């Protein structure tokens, strides 16, 4: 399987609670509707450990695919936000995300078993 991770910050003026609500109730359902190649789709909302500063990101999102072609299909569907579906996502992301702060990575995961 292939995994990508996106580090996402909320838009200035959007509270953490508003960010999570919009992501869970609107954005995630959109993604599930338009991206059939998702094998698994996980949103992780980091919380500061006691005595540490607030995390730099509001969500660490995991996108799992059966293969690299599935991951590339999402990029094709979005079409640099110029396709019809891409425009839907651009409009929605601008409601709650600081898009210029988003960082996405292809992950080389290593798991240690105990």
Backbone bond lengths (Angstrom), bond angles and torsions (degrees), N, CA, C in turn:
res aa  C-N    CA-C-N  psi(-1)  N-CA   C-N-CA  omega(-1)  CA-C   N-CA-C  phi
1 X - - - 1.455 - - 1.519 109.49 -
2 X 1.314 115.26 157.00 1.459 123.84 179.19 1.526 107.84 -114.39
3 X 1.334 115.61 139.80 1.465 119.76 177.56 1.523 108.91 -129.06
4 X 1.320 114.89 137.69 1.462 121.03 168.56 1.517 106.86 -119.04
5 X 1.312 114.96 152.94 1.464 121.28 178.27 1.515 108.62 -127.63
6 X 1.316 116.17 137.74 1.466 121.94 174.47 1.522 108.78 -118.32
7 X 1.319 116.26 130.39 1.458 122.77 173.49 1.522 106.15 -98.00
8 X 1.319 116.72 119.86 1.467 121.27 -170.35 1.524 110.69 -125.45
9 X 1.332 115.86 133.53 1.462 122.48 174.18 1.515 109.36 -107.11
10 X 1.316 114.84 150.79 1.465 118.85 176.04 1.531 109.46 -77.26
11 X 1.298 114.33 156.86 1.464 122.30 178.01 1.533 109.13 -70.16
12 X 1.338 118.12 142.50 1.468 119.58 175.53 1.528 110.13 -54.67
13 X 1.323 115.47 137.19 1.459 120.61 -179.36 1.523 113.47 91.82
14 X 1.328 117.65 -8.49 1.461 122.20 177.59 1.532 107.34 -102.61
15 X 1.310 116.51 124.94 1.471 119.72 179.65 1.531 109.38 -72.08
16 X 1.318 115.92 161.75 1.466 119.87 177.96 1.530 110.13 -59.94
17 X 1.325 116.80 -41.28 1.460 121.02 -179.82 1.532 111.47 -63.87
18 X 1.336 116.84 -41.89 1.470 120.49 177.10 1.527 110.90 -64.23
19 X 1.336 115.89 -39.92 1.457 121.67 179.03 1.532 110.50 -59.97
20 X 1.332 116.04 -51.30 1.466 120.82 -178.65 1.528 110.46 -62.31
21 X 1.312 117.36 -44.38 1.472 121.50 -179.40 1.529 110.65 -59.78
22 X 1.334 116.79 -47.43 1.466 119.37 -179.25 1.525 111.01 -65.16
23 X 1.320 115.77 -43.68 1.465 119.56 -178.94 1.532 110.39 -60.07
24 X 1.322 116.37 -48.95 1.459 120.64 -175.75 1.532 113.86 -72.54
25 X 1.326 116.67 -38.22 1.465 119.66 -173.91 1.526 114.22 -91.80
26 X 1.333 117.20 -20.13 1.459 118.74 -176.97 1.531 113.18 -124.76
27 X 1.335 116.41 -54.88 1.461 119.32 -172.85 1.530 112.98 -69.77
28 X 1.317 117.61 -46.93 1.469 120.17 179.74 1.534 111.70 -60.39
29 X 1.333 119.60 -45.24 1.465 118.41 176.08 1.534 113.07 -60.48
30 X 1.342 117.51 -35.88 1.472 120.42 175.51 1.519 110.41 -60.47
31 X 1.326 115.90 -46.47 1.463 120.43 -178.86 1.531 110.60 -61.41
32 X 1.305 116.79 -43.97 1.468 119.59 179.65 1.525 111.63 -64.35
33 X 1.310 116.42 -32.84 1.462 120.90 179.30 1.528 111.79 -69.69
34 X 1.328 117.28 -43.14 1.463 120.64 -171.04 1.528 115.51 -97.88
35 X 1.313 118.21 -12.29 1.466 120.09 -176.72 1.522 110.87 -117.89
36 X 1.313 117.46 82.94 1.469 121.09 -176.69 1.526 113.62 -68.68
37 X 1.321 118.55 -13.00 1.463 119.59 -178.66 1.525 113.04 -85.79
38 X 1.342 118.14 -1.89 1.467 119.43 174.48 1.528 108.76 -63.92
39 X 1.312 116.40 126.95 1.462 121.23 173.04 1.529 108.91 -91.99
40 X 1.336 114.35 -36.68 1.466 121.76 179.15 1.521 106.99 -150.98
41 X 1.326 116.06 144.24 1.466 121.27 -175.85 1.522 107.03 -140.44
42 X 1.340 116.76 110.15 1.455 121.87 -172.33 1.525 109.65 -124.40
43 X 1.332 116.35 132.06 1.458 121.77 173.28 1.515 108.08 -110.36
44 X 1.332 116.40 123.35 1.458 123.75 179.07 1.522 107.73 -111.25
45 X 1.329 117.32 121.60 1.458 121.68 -179.73 1.527 108.20 -104.54
46 X 1.340 117.94 102.61 1.463 120.31 -175.27 1.527 112.57 -67.41
47 X 1.323 113.80 145.75 1.456 122.70 177.59 1.529 106.78 -124.89
48 X 1.307 116.80 135.79 1.466 120.47 -179.40 1.526 110.72 -63.68
49 X 1.311 115.30 137.65 1.462 121.22 172.68 1.528 107.34 -70.54
50 X 1.322 117.67 149.25 1.472 119.38 177.46 1.533 110.91 -52.99
51 X 1.327 115.15 133.61 1.456 121.10 178.05 1.517 115.07 81.64
52 X 1.355 117.51 6.81 1.463 120.14 178.54 1.525 109.71 -117.90
53 X 1.319 115.94 167.32 1.465 120.15 179.43 1.528 110.49 -79.15
54 X 1.324 114.78 164.30 1.462 120.76 178.76 1.529 109.91 -62.16
55 X 1.331 117.87 145.17 1.465 120.67 177.57 1.528 111.09 -62.27
56 X 1.326 115.62 154.03 1.470 121.22 179.64 1.525 112.54 -74.42
57 X 1.332 117.36 -18.67 1.455 121.16 -176.53 1.513 109.95 -126.27
58 X 1.324 115.71 151.30 1.457 121.38 -179.29 1.516 112.74 -91.87
59 X 1.330 116.58 -18.88 1.461 120.04 179.25 1.527 109.71 -151.88
60 X 1.311 114.23 138.40 1.463 121.47 170.42 1.521 104.16 -113.77
61 X 1.322 115.55 107.90 1.459 120.34 -174.62 1.523 109.84 -101.09
62 X 1.334 115.36 133.55 1.458 122.09 177.23 1.523 108.72 -107.56
63 X 1.323 115.23 131.02 1.463 121.95 174.89 1.524 106.95 -118.63
64 X 1.316 118.00 119.82 1.462 123.14 -178.90 1.527 109.34 -108.98
65 X 1.336 114.94 138.98 1.466 122.06 -179.36 1.529 109.43 -134.73
66 X 1.316 116.60 156.68 1.463 120.59 176.48 1.524 111.70 -67.06
67 X 1.339 115.90 -31.84 1.462 119.66 -176.98 1.534 109.28 -158.99
68 X 1.323 115.49 173.89 1.463 120.45 -178.71 1.529 111.39 -62.76
69 X 1.313 117.01 -33.55 1.466 120.25 178.92 1.526 111.31 -60.20
70 X 1.329 116.54 -37.53 1.467 120.52 177.48 1.515 111.91 -63.97
71 X 1.338 116.62 -39.63 1.465 120.89 177.82 1.524 110.32 -66.79
72 X 1.324 115.96 -42.26 1.463 119.65 -179.71 1.522 111.81 -67.83
73 X 1.321 117.66 -27.83 1.466 121.83 178.15 1.531 110.83 -61.97
74 X 1.337 117.13 -36.97 1.468 120.28 177.80 1.524 109.54 -62.52
75 X 1.328 117.14 -44.51 1.468 120.64 178.04 1.525 110.70 -61.02
76 X 1.323 115.96 -39.31 1.471 120.42 178.80 1.525 111.11 -64.17
77 X 1.336 116.41 -43.63 1.468 121.04 179.91 1.526 110.65 -63.16
78 X 1.345 116.56 -43.08 1.470 119.74 179.10 1.526 111.37 -68.11
79 X 1.319 117.07 -35.15 1.465 121.01 176.61 1.513 113.58 54.11
80 X 1.340 117.13 47.47 1.469 120.88 -177.88 1.527 111.52 52.56
81 X 1.319 115.43 32.40 1.474 123.12 177.87 1.533 112.65 65.17
82 X 1.328 116.56 23.23 1.467 120.23 178.64 1.528 112.27 -106.57
83 X 1.331 117.46 -14.63 1.460 120.48 176.16 1.535 108.41 -78.20
84 X 1.308 116.32 170.02 1.471 120.25 178.19 1.530 110.31 -59.42
85 X 1.324 117.15 -45.51 1.469 120.71 178.79 1.526 109.90 -67.70
86 X 1.321 116.99 -40.29 1.459 120.52 177.51 1.520 112.11 -57.47
87 X 1.324 116.60 -40.37 1.468 120.66 178.90 1.528 111.53 -65.90
88 X 1.327 117.02 -35.83 1.464 121.19 176.94 1.523 109.67 -62.17
89 X 1.344 116.15 -44.11 1.465 120.06 -179.63 1.518 112.14 -70.87
90 X 1.303 117.68 -39.11 1.460 120.72 177.73 1.527 110.03 -59.41
91 X 1.308 116.85 -48.29 1.468 121.04 -179.67 1.529 110.97 -61.20
92 X 1.328 116.62 -42.47 1.457 119.39 -179.11 1.527 111.48 -69.55
93 X 1.313 117.92 -44.76 1.465 120.98 -179.48 1.519 111.79 -60.81
94 X 1.326 116.94 -36.86 1.461 119.87 -179.76 1.527 112.36 -67.12
95 X 1.322 117.86 -15.91 1.466 121.22 178.06 1.528 112.62 -73.39
96 X 1.352 117.03 -29.70 1.462 117.12 -171.34 1.526 115.17 -140.97
97 X 1.318 118.60 -11.66 1.464 121.82 -177.64 1.520 112.22 -106.23
98 X 1.330 116.06 147.47 1.473 121.47 168.10 1.528 104.73 -88.02
99 X 1.314 116.62 84.02 1.460 122.20 -170.37 1.531 113.14 -56.70
100 X 1.334 117.26 -33.25 1.467 120.27 -179.09 1.525 112.19 -70.84
101 X 1.316 117.53 -12.40 1.468 122.00 -179.84 1.536 112.21 -98.88
102 X 1.332 117.78 -10.00 1.461 121.21 -177.87 1.522 110.72 -68.47
103 X 1.326 115.06 135.40 1.462 121.76 177.36 1.523 107.47 -127.07
104 X 1.337 116.72 130.30 1.459 121.71 -179.28 1.521 109.58 -122.72
105 X 1.329 115.26 138.38 1.457 121.40 -176.25 1.524 110.85 -134.21
106 X 1.318 116.43 143.56 1.455 122.54 166.81 1.522 105.23 -83.52
107 X 1.324 118.12 131.54 1.462 122.04 -170.72 1.529 112.05 -104.80
108 X 1.308 115.50 133.68 1.455 124.07 170.23 1.513 105.66 -103.04
109 X 1.327 116.75 90.17 1.462 122.16 -172.83 1.526 111.05 -85.75
110 X 1.316 115.87 136.19 1.469 122.86 175.33 1.524 107.31 -123.11
111 X 1.299 117.52 126.57 1.455 122.27 -177.66 1.519 108.99 -114.60
112 X 1.301 115.82 130.03 1.466 122.24 175.56 1.511 108.30 -102.39
113 X 1.294 116.50 127.68 1.463 122.02 177.90 1.524 108.86 -97.05
114 X 1.299 116.78 140.46 1.449 121.41 179.95 1.515 110.68 -93.64
